[in-house]
Amino acid sequence: MTPLQRVAFIGNHLPRRCGIATFTHDLHRAVSLYRLDLETGVVVMTDAGRIYDYPVAVQFQINDEVIGEYIQAADFLNDARFDVVCLQHEYGIFGGEAGRNIVELLSRLEMPVVTTLHTILAKPTSVQHEVMSQIIDASSKLIVMAEKGRELLRSVHSVPARKIEIIPHGIPDFPFLEPHHAKAKLGLAGKTILTFGLLSPSKGIETVIDAMPTIIKSCPSALYVVLGATHPNLLRNEGETYRDRLMARVRELGVEEHVTFCNQFVDQATLLDYISMCDVYVTPYLNEFQMTSGTLAYSFGLGKTVVSTPYWHAKELLADGRGILVPFSDSAAIGREISGLLTNNVRSLAMRKRAYASSRSMTWAQVAKRYVAVFADAHERALHEAVLPLSSVDVPTKVAVVPEVKIDHFLSLCDNTGILQHAVYSVADRSHGYCVDDNARALLLSCALAYSGDAQLLSEINTARFAAFVQHAWNPASRRFRNFMSYDRRWLEEAGSEDSHGRTLWALAECARADSDPSRRVWAAALFKTALPAVEEFSSPRAWAFSLLGLNAYCALAAGDLFANGMRKLLADRLMALFVANQHDDWLWFENVLAYDNARLPHALIQTGLATNTAPYVATGLRSLGWLMSFQTASSGSFRPVGSKSFGKIRQKPDAFDQQPVEAAATIAACLAAERVNGDEEWSQAAMRAFAWFLGENDLHMALIDPSTGSCSDGLHPDRSNENKGAESVLSYLLALVEIRQFVATSSVVRTKPASKLSSNGNGAGLPRLPPGSIFVPIQIPEPAEPLPASGPGQGRRQALQTGD
């Protein structure tokens, strides 16, 4: 196949003054030097009303607000036959709401796109989430510069691990020098502290200024140098107001002789002189939401002692004694730590050497080598797929149909109180009333739709009713949620089951994280916190698992909640202890029986292990899920959930019937969680086979769902499906459907095709008529002689986790 020959970069570029411009310039230069035979070019974003004298490497300019120029740029890149396009993405440099204009360009490109994400938001708005999802979909590979970036891509955008590469921010390959050489060159003396970069209030420079009186007491010669021009956007909107405010604070503290401002945007040679001359480099950013910092990377790479607030990039780069972290906005701590470094040369030198030694893999030459490898892989894969027909997947395969999300039947079960539990055929059965279990599931569905960008399918009124039902279910006297309510709105108990309490906590936590209403998010978090303590006394493993799933969502929002974090560890450790107590050579499970919602137990451990970086939790979750899947795979290779007739049978192979939708939904979620551990395709295929169970890939070859209404039968009997279509079943199906669609939308494991684009004689032949929004996914069906092994997919990764590698 044709080797990689031409690469284009899209981003800002010098002489425009911003971090992305510097990065694009440096990356393009490094790649060009690494592969002298590689043809390269740059497409630049130019902010409205500005004119820059770009170098010859810039081959096309886009006015960020002119949508037609994005389209012209796509035509230019296609006509020039670039093999790969490397996009530098940062919020604010592309036009349109949340930078959506760039999607117009990406959607027209005929070559693979490798996107470097400089910022990933932990809590994007719905529009930001939608635009980022489109960029992710258009990209063959995503490059982030820190582990936190990978974590957010997986948790916020459900990106498979194999699509993400971590390549650090590049640094100049500069020798390890003592500061006095550069000080003499710049006409400086004494002990120097440096902050550099474009000036803006988020940099927290006032925190260091406030620390200077303390620093001067221990080191009278200390000088704080603030190097950098004011950020162009700030300068345009407010002038030098921020710099003036800082200078006024300097005068107020009487430290004019110890603080100097260099209001200039310097070239790299001058910048390296300034970094080289400093004794301490300080980055006092005011919040943690900084995915990457070029200023930090450069200073670290020159072997400087660094004092920093614990923003995301700094926490990773400065770990293990490579620098010092201080709390945000804490002048006293900054003063104390800088003073200590300026007066302890032995400690400072040791830290400098650790930083310099560990930064050698970050030089631009090393970074360029890794980028080119990613480019070449994306190019090769694109060429391979161009000659590989859709039908040439490994045999044996079948095609799963992933329908559109339809909620007509779901809504038919809802009234002014909430969702009714049961149905007679497809008609709501009022005689059995309501339960908090199903209303919690309904609230989970509302959050899942909001998270996937489909919030408009469910009205605000419905979501508010489910939330109100959960609120009314809370019994402050018993500190528990009630479960069952009659149709005339009478509670039938003072406290529901432990499992219903745990599931309600899970729904509240997801509501706190993903609900479209900010006020309801606050309500959900408060009620979650109020209802959480009861779980400590619970004995049900499923209640622990549901609560853990909720705690993972809640702790992502309230990382500092010590009680919640302690409860998460307590419940996960309980599940671990239960597994150890009950496992045997041929029984790798948490109990001596299989019951309902089985896969939620490994699901909770895997999610918790990923969230807390606890390898044993992940390993046990994968091991138990693999064992469960060995029972849930029929000889035909299709999915066969543990039948309800098995419940209570001690250490026996499960019966095949009756099969329940709740088991399929739990298995799908667990397998997709397992896939996120290391991108093992076997887990995603297992999830797709479990979803195909709803569609007729089951023991009776009988579909349980009606894609036109979104209804789902209550189960599969030995000879027929259950014709009743109650709340638990339809919610299990819809939750599974939303999760599968989200996975397919972000996954490169399976090739998908919209139903409206399939020919009548294509892979979709013989499948039921579906709406145009449905998609078809090829899935692997194991040979009958080779069911999933008891150890399950991903065995090698589990061994690595168990040994801590």
N, C-alpha and C positions, 0 to 999 in steps of 0.2 A: 504494500500500500504506500501511497505518497507520504513522505515524511513531513513534519511540521515545517512550513516555509515562511508564513506571514502571520503576524500578530498585531492587532490593533488595540489600543487602550482608550477608554472613555473616562473622562474625569476633568477636574480643573487642572491647570498647569501654570507654572511660573511664566511670566512675572506676576500673575494674579497672586495676591497675598492671602493664603490660607493653608491650613495643614494638608488638605487633600491635594492642592496644587503642588506642594513640595513633595508629597509622597508619590504622586503620579510621575513627576519629573524624575525622582530618584529610582523608582521601580523601572520605568522605561529605559533609563540609562543603564541600569544594572543588567537587565535582560539583554540589551543590545551588546554590552561588553562580554557577557557570558557566551552568547551565540553570535559571533561576528557574521555568520552566514544568514542570520535571520533578518528578514525584512520587517520593519516595524513602522507604525504610524500612530498618531494621537488625534482623537476627536475631542475637542475641548468644549466645556460649558462656559459661556460668557454671560455674566449678570447684566441685566438690562441697563442700557445707557453707558456702558463701560467699553473702552477700547484698550487692548493690550498688544504690545509688540511681541507676539509669540515667535519662538524659534522655528526653523524649517521642519522640525519633526512634527509640528502641528499641521495636519493636512485638511482639517475641516473644523469650522466653528459653529456652535449652536447657541443662538440667543435663547436663554432658558425659558422664556415665556412664549416663544413663537413655535406653536405645535408643528407647523409645516416644515420647520428646519430639522426636527427630529426625524420626520419621514424622509427628508432629503438625505440626512446622514445615513439612514438605514440603506437607502439606495446606493449611496457612495460606497459603503462597506461591502455590500453584496457585489456591486460591479467590480470592485477592486479585488474580489475573491480572497479576502482574508480567511485564514484557516480557523482562527479563534479570535474572539473579542473578549478583552478583560475589562470589566466595568468596575469603576471605583464608586461605591455607593455611600453616600452620606445624606442624611436628611437636610434639606435646605439648599442643595446645589442644583436640583432639578425643578422645573416649573410645575404648576398645577398643585392641587391639594395633595399634601403628603408626598409631593414629588412624582405624581402619577404620570407626568408627561413622558418620562423615560420609558414607560411601558409601551408607548406607541412605537418607539424605536426598536426595543427588544423583540416585540411581537412580529416584526418584519424581517428579522435577520435570518439568513440561511445557513449560518455556521454556529457551532456551539459557543455558549457564553460562560465565562468563568467570572464570578462576581466576588470582589473583595468587599466585605461588609465592615465598615468602620464604626458603625453604631448599630446596636440591636436593642430595641426597647423592651424592658420587662413588662411594661403595661401600655402597649400601643393603643391608640384610639381605633375604633372600628375601621376608619378609612386607612390609617397607617397599616393596620393588620392586613387589610385587603390588598393594598398596593405592594406591601412586602411579599405577600403570598404570590402575587403575579410575578414579581421579580424572581422569587425562588423557583417558581414553575418554569420560568424561561431560562434558568441557569442549569448547566450541566454539573457544575461544581460551585460550592460556596467556600470562600476562604475567610477565616476569622483569625485574629491574632492572639487570642487567649482562650483558655478552656471555658471561661464564663460565656464566651460567644457561642461555643458549641452547645453548652447547657441551655442557653436561652433559645437557640434555634430549635432544639428538640422539644423543650417544654412549652414554648409559646407558639411555635409554628409547626410542630410535629414533623420536623425534617429528619429523614433517615440518616443514621450515622455515616453511612458510606458516601453520602453526598457532601460531607463537610471535611475540609482540610484545615488544620491549624498550622499557619506559617507566621512566625513572629514579625513584628515591625523591623524593617531593616535598619542597620546602623553603619556608619563609615568604619572602615578598617583602619583604626588610628592607634598608634603605639601607646603603651602605658607610660605616662610621663608624670614627673613631679610638678606641682602647680607653679613653682617659682619661675620656670622658663617662660610660660605665657604671661605671668604677672609682669615680668620685666618688659616684655614686648608691648603690653598694654599700658604700661606706666602705673601699675598698681602695686600695693604692698600690704603687709599685714594678712590677717585671716579674712577670707572672702566667702560669701554666701551668694548663690546665684539662683534666680528664677528667670527663665526666658520663655518666649512665646507671645503670640498676639494677646494684647491686654484686654481683659473683659472681667466683669464682676464675678463670674463663676470660678475664676482662678484663685480667689481667697488670699490675695497678696496682703490685704490688711491684717490678716492673722499673724503673718510674719513680722510686719511692722510693729504690731502691738507687743511682739515678743522681744524686740530689739533692746529695750532697757535691761531686761534680764540677761540677755546675751552679752551686752557690753560690760556688765558688772564682772562677769567671769573672764571675758576676753575683750579688753579695752580697744584693741586694734580692729575689731570686727567691722566689716563693711558688707552691706547687703546691696547687691547689684540686681536691678530689675531691667532686663534687656528685652526690648520688643516694642513694635509699634502698636497703637491701639487697633483693635479689630476693625476692618473697614466698615462692616455693617453698623457697629457701635459708633464709629466716627461719623458716619453718614447721618445717623439718627440723633445722637446726643453730643457730638463733638468730643472734647477732651474732659467731659464732666467727671468721669470715673478717675482718670489720672489726677485731675485737680483735687479730687476728694482724698486720694491717697497722699498726695503731697501735703495737703493741709493737716492730715493726721500725723505725718512726719514732723511738721513744725510744732504741732500741739504737744507731742511727746519730747520735743527737744533733741531729736536724733538726726538732725540735718547732716551732720558730719559722717554719719554712719549708714546713710541710705542714698543711693544714687540711681536715677532713672535714665536709661539710654533709649530714647524714643526713636528707634530705627529698626527697619526690617533688613537684617544683615545677610550677606552671602554666606555660603557654607564655610569657606575658609575662615572668615571672621568669627562665625559662630563657634567653630571648633576651638579657636583660640580662647574665647570666653569660657567655654565649658572646661577646657584644660586648666585655666587659671584658678578655678574655684576649689575651695576646700570642702564645701558642703553644697550639694544641690538640693533644693527644696521645692516640692510640688504640693501646695496647700489647698488643692481643690476642695470645694465646699460640699460635694455629695458623692455618692459611690457610683453614679451612673456614667462612668467614663470607661468605655470598653478598651480603648487604646490611647496611648499618649506618646507621640513622637518625641516630645521633649524629654520624657522619662527614659525612653529607649536610648536616645542619644547619650544622655548623661551616664546612664548605667553602662553603656557600651564603651565609654571612655574610662571606666573604672573609677567613678566618683562615689563618695559616700553620699547616700541619698536619704533624706528625711521626707516622708510623704504622708498625707492622709490616706486612709484605706479604701480608695476607689478601686474598682474591679481590677484594672490592669496592674496597679501597684501591689495589691494583695498577692497576686500570683508572682510577679517579677521579683519582689523583694522578700519573698519567703525564705526561711532557713538561713537567716543571718546575712542575707545579701543587701539589706537596707533596714531602715527603721520606720515603723508605722506609728502614727499618732492619731488621736481622735480628731474628728472634724471640728473646725472652728475653736480649737483648744490652744490658745496662745501660750499658756503656761507650759503645756507639754512640749510644744515646738521649741520654746525657749530652753527648756531643760535638756532636751535631746541634742539640739544644735550646740549648746554650750559644752555638753559632755564630749562631743566629737571634736570640737575645736581645741579642747584642752587635753585630749588623750590621743596622742599620735599613734600609739601602738594599736589601739582599738580601731582607729580610723583606717590605718594602713591595711589591717587584716580584712576589714570589710571591703575596701577598695579592690583588693586582690581577688576576693571571692566573686565580686560583681564582674570584674574584667574576665576572669577565667570562664565563668558560666555564660558570658555573652558572645563567645567566639562563633557559636552557631547562628548568630543573628546578623553577621556582616552581610552587606548587600550582595556579595558574591554568592554566599550560601543561600540567601533568600531567593536570588534570581534562579539558582539551580533548581530549587524546589518548585518555583512558579513554572519554569519551563517544563518540568516533569508533569505537572498538572495539565498544562496546555497540551502537551503531546498526547497524554492519555485521553483528554476530551476529544481531540482531533481524531485519534485512532478509533475511539468508540463511535464517533459520528460517521466515519467512513464505513465501519463494520455494519452499522444499522442501516446505512443507505443501500447496501446490497443485500440485506437480510430481510426477506419477506415476513410479513406479520405471522404467517402460518408456520414459520420454521422454528418454533419453540420445541423444546425437548419432548419427546413422546414418553409416557402418555400424558396428554393434557386435556383439560376440558375448559369451557368458557363460563365464567360466572357473570351474571348480569347484575350490575349495581344500579338499581332504579333511582329515579328522582325521589326526593323526600316529599311525600304526600301525607298530610295530617287530617284529612277529612274524617276518617273513622275515629281517630283520637279525639277530635273536637266533638263528635257525636256522643262521647261518653262524659263530656264535661257539662256542668251547669253552674249556677251562681255560687255554689258552695265549693266545688272542686271537681275532681274526677271520680266517677263511680267505679267501684271495684270490678264488677262483673258484667257480663252481657249474656243474653240468650240469643244464640246465633250472633248477629251483628247489632242487636237492639240492646241498649243499656238496661240493665236489671237494677231497678231501684230498691228492691227488697233487701239487698245486702248492704246498702249504704256505701260508706266511704272508709278509707283507711289512710293513715299518714304515710305508710309505705309507698303507696301509689302516687300520692300527691308529692312526696319527696322525689320519686322518680320523674314525675312531670316537671318539677322544678329543675332537676338535672337536665332534662331534655331542653328546657328553655335556655339554660346556660350553654349547653352544647351547640344549640343553633346560633346563639349569639357569638360564641367562640369561633364557629366555622363561617361566620358572615351571613348566615341565613336567618337572622333574628326576625326579619319581616314576615316569616311564615307564621309566627305565633303572635297573636295580638298582646299588647301590653296588659289588657284587662285580664286575659287568661293567666299570665304570669303572676300578676298581682293576686289573683284568687288562690293560686297554689301557695304563694308565700303566706297569705292570710290564713290558710288552712293550717300550715305548719306553725304559725304563731299561736293560733287558737289551740293547737294540740299540746302546746307546752303547759305543763301543770306545775306552777311554782311551789305548790304544797309538797308534791312528791319529788320535785326536781327531775322529772322524767317527762317524756312525750307520751301522750295517750295515742293509741293506734286506731281502734275501731269506733266509728260514729254511725249511728242509724240515719236513715234517710230524713227523719224529722229533726236532725241535728242534736241528738242526745249522745253524749259520750257513753260508751258501754264498758269503760274501765278507767281506773285512775292512773294506770301506767301501762304502756304497751310492752312488747317484748324487747329484750336487749338488742336484738337484730334491727328492729324498726327504729330504735333510738340511734344506733350506729349509722344506719342508712340516712336518717334525717340529718345527722351531723355532716355526713358527706355532702348532701345536697346543699346545706347551708354554706359550707366552705367553698363549694364551686360557685354558688351564688355570690359570695363575697368577692370572688376572683373575677367572674366573667359576666355578671348581670349588666345589662345595658343601662340600668338606672343607678346613679351614684348613691342616692339615698338608700335604696334597697341593699346595695352592697354593704353599707355601714350597718344597717339592721341585721343582715345575715351574719356579719362578723361578730356583732355583739351577742346575738343569741347563741351562736356557736360557742363562744367563750363561756357563756353562762351555763350551757348544757353539757360542756365537756367533762367536768369533774366526775359526773356519775359513772363514766366509763371505767374509772379505776377499779370499781367494785364488780365489774361484769366478768362473767365466766365463759361467755359464748365466743368461740374463735371467729365467727363471722362478724359479730359485733365489733371485735377488735379490728378485723380487716376493713370493714366499712369505715370505722373511725380513723384508721390509718390513712385510707384514701382521702378522707377529709382533711386530716392533719397535714398531709403533703401539700394540699392546695392552700390551707390556711397559713402554714409556716412560710410559704413562699411570699405571702403578704406581710406577715408579722414575724420576721426572722428573730426579733428580739424577745418574743414571748417565751420566757424560760419555762413556764408551766407547760405550754403546748409542746415545746421541744422535748421536755422531760417525759411527757405522756407518750409522745411518738416513740421514743426509745423504749419506754416500758412495754408498750403494746407489741412492738416489733420483737423485743427480747422474749416476750411471752410466747409469740408464735414460734420463734426459734426453739425455745425450750420444749414446746409441745411436739415439734417435729422430731427433736432428738429423743424424746420419751417414747414416741410411737413408731419410729422408723424401724424397719427390719429388712432382711436381705431382699425380700420380694414385696415389701410394703413401704413405700417412701412417701408417707403422708402424715398429716398433722393429727389425725384421729384414727381410731381403729375401724371407722366406718366412712363411707362416702355419703354425702347428703346433698342438699341443694346449694346452688351458687358456689360450687366447689372451687372454680378457678379464681374466685376473688381472694383466696388465701395466698397463693403464690403471687397473684397480681399485686396485692398490697405490699408484700415483701420486696418484690422487684422495684416497684415505684419508690418505696422508702429507701431502699439501697441506693438507687440512682440519685434521689434527692439529697441524701446525707453522705454520699460517697462511702458507703459501708459495704465492702465487697462480700462479707459473709451473708448478708441479707439477700443480695442479688444471687449469689451462688445457690443458696437454699431455695429461693423462689424458682430459679431455672430448673433445678434438679427435681423438685416436686411437680412442677408444671410438665416437664418432659415425661415423668412417670404417669401423670394423669392423662396426657395425650396418648400414651401407649394403649390405654383403655378406651379412649374416645376416638379411635380410628378403626373403622370397620375393615373387614378383609378386602372389600372392594376399593379401599383407599379413601372413601368418603368419611365425613365427620359423623360420629355417633355419640351424642351426649349421654352421660350417665343417666339411666332411667330411674324414675321415681320409685319403682318397685324395689330398687336396690337399697333405698334408704334404711339404715338400721341394721343391715346385714354385716356382721363383723368379719373384716378381713376376707371378703369374698369378691370374686370377679363380678363387676356390676352387670345387672340386667340391662337389656337393650331398650326396654320400654317401661313406663311411658316417658317419652322424650319431651323436655320443656324448653320453650324459647329462652327462659332466663339463663339456662346453662350455656346455650350458644352465645348469648351476649357476653356473659362473663368470660368465656373462653376467648372470644375475639379480642376483648380488651386486654386480657392477660398475655396473649400471644403477641399483640402489637407492642405491649410494654417490653416483652422479652426481645423483640426485634430491635428496640431502641438501645439495648445494651451494647450491641456491636454490629447492628445491621445484618444479622444472619438471615438470609433469604428464606430458610426453612420455616422460621417462625411466621413471617408474613404470609407465606403460602398456607401454613396451618390456619391462620386467621381467615384467609380467603375461603378455604374449604369449609370452615365453620359457618361463614356467612352464606355460602352456597347451600347449606342445609336448609335455610329458609326458602330457597328458590326451587328446591326439588332434588338436590343432590343428597339424598338421604336413603334410608332403608326401603321406603315405599315409593321412591321416585315421584313424590307428591309435593307440590308447592304449598307452603303454609301461608303465604302472603298474597294479597291482592295489590299489585303495584299502583293501580289507579286510585285506590282509596287509602292505602297505607295500613289496611287491617291485617291482623295476624291471628291465626288459629291458636288455641290455648295449648296445643301439644300434638304429639304424634303417638297414636295407639298402635298395637301390633297389626291392625288391619285397616286403619283409616285415620284421618286427622280429626281432631276435636273441632267441631263446627262452631263452638262458642269462641268469641273474640273479645276477651276481657282486657282490663287495663294493664296488668302485669305483662301480658304477652305483647300487646301493641307497643308498649313503652320499651320493652326489651328489644324488639325489632328496630324501632326508630332510633334508639340510642346506638345500637350496633351499626345501623345504616349510616348515621351521621359520622361515626368514627371511621368506618371503612371508606366513605367518600373522601374524608379529610386525608386519610392515609394515601389513597390512590392519587389524589391531587398533588401530593408532595413527594411521591415515590418514583424512583427510576427503576425499581425492581421489576415491575410488570408494565408491559406496554398496553395502553388502553386506547379505546376508540369510541367516540360518541356514537350513540345508537343511530342518530340521523345520518351518519356518514358510512354506515355499513351497507354493503351491497346485499341484495336479496339472497345471493348464493354464497355469502361470506361466512365467517365463523359464527354469525348470529342466526344462521338458518335453523328453523324449528323452535326457536325460543319465542315466548309469548310477546305479543305486541306491547311495546313500552313507550313511554313519552320520550321526546327527543333528548331530554336531559339525562337519560340513562346512559351508562357506559358498560362496555364489555371488557372483562379482564381474563386473560388466559391464566389458569391455575394448574399447578402440578398435581397429578393424582398418583400416589405411590403405587407400585406394583403390589398385587395382593400378597406376595411372598415376603414383602419388605415393609411391614408397618413401621411407624416411628419407634425407634429404640426406647427402652425404658429410661435411658439417660436423657433423651430428648435432643432436639437440635442445639447447636452451639456448645457442644461438649468441651471443645478446646478452650473456648473463652471462659467457661466455668472453671476449668482447672487453673487458668491464669488468675482468675479472681481469687480462688481459694489460696493460692500461694502468694497473693499480693503483688504479682508482677504487673 
